Amino acid sequence: MQFKNFDIAAFLRDSWQKKPLFLKNPWTAWHNPIEPDDLAGLAVEEGIESRLVIRSNNSWQLEHGPLPDDRFDTLGNKHWTLLVQAVDHYVPEVAALIEPFRFIPNWRIDDVMVSFAADEGGVGPHFDQYDVFLIQGAGKRRWQVGGHCDENSPLMPHDELRLLADFEAEENFVCEPGDILYIPPGVSHNGVAMGEDCMTYSVGFRAPSRSDLIGHWADDLLAEMQDDDRYADPELAIQSNPGEISSGALDRLHAMITEKMGDRQAFARWFGQYSSTPKYTEMDWQPEQKLEPQELREKLQQGVPLRCNPASRFSFIRTDAEKLLLFVDGQTMECTGDAIPFAEILCAEALVTMDEPFAISDSTINLIVDLYNRGSVAFEPLD
């Protein structure tokens, strides 16, 4: 699916991380990419993150999946919502919803959460710490949008749901199939289904916190440090007061930290690995049979295209004109020569047709074999 009347440049200039924006069905042709029964089928599967939110008067109940097969038979026809995370990992038609949003860098993309709500169902007034595009798939949903919130905003008493205690709507929108509502980080919102079979697709984007970056970067550095890398002061001079921590000592101590933490090249490599690590690391996408280079060449000669695994994350960093670091699923691959243009295409396109001259070079073949055997790419069946 593609957009037909969405001014991306204007959106990034005027709305992105600034204010909400309602888009009236901007698609060339909208169709709902997954049926409610199929979504319910995912919610009962082990290893797939799902939640059931039920409202009763002013109280909220949360159940975590996997849900029992017969759970939906007992819910009735009002006031409940099913949420399934990362549906794009399992349903190619849902993964295709991400493609029109590729004007935002790959490393910022999180996943597509899908919700199904009975009449008057919703998850309550809340705010998120990340950008989200709320795409109405089927049915209708009324969205109320309020002001900005932060960690000091009062919440309702609930152990798991972070629902706002004092939500006040400033704008109202009714979303019909194909409509999109963009919500920036920190903006409060509340969606309620209007009638039956309300389906909403949430295309979410990651925004690492400063504490996450510092904590994980420090953990990575600590794993590589030697115990004998210690403070030293061979030029120690007599102090007038032994109780003083001298400025010279502080300079040396501070440098011990900043020299490591401030290594931009090392940070770049680490961040590429960190940001490309799969959301669900326990999932194993490796093929049952390993691929050999000659078999790959034969398939390429037949014109078989490659498709990136929707659960995999691809990004790259240029180090110089002759080398590129490709990051896939938390791994770093150094690309040179003909592998560089292939890596660039791989990060830009979900489906790669290998019709370029560099596709048959040894460096490209070896890279594809490595990615295939990791489960990061697969062959797209020919019609």
Protein Blocks (a to p, Z undefined) as FASTA:
>chain_A
ZZfbdcfklmmmmmgopbccddehkbfbdcdfbdfklmmmmmmpghiacdddddehjacc
dddddddfklmmmnojghiacddehklmmmmklmmmmmmmmmpcfklpcbdcdddddehi
aebjaddfbdcddddfbhcddddddddddfklccdddfklccdfbbccfbdcdddehiac
dddehiacddddedehiacdddddddddfklmmmmmmmmmmmmpcfklccddfkbccdfb
lkbccfklmmmmmmmmmmmmmmmklmmmmmmmmmmpcfblmbccbdfbdcdfklmmmmmm
nopacdddfkbccddddfblmbccddeehiacddehjllmmmmmmmmpmbdcdfbfklmp
mklmmmmmmmmmnopaccdddZZ
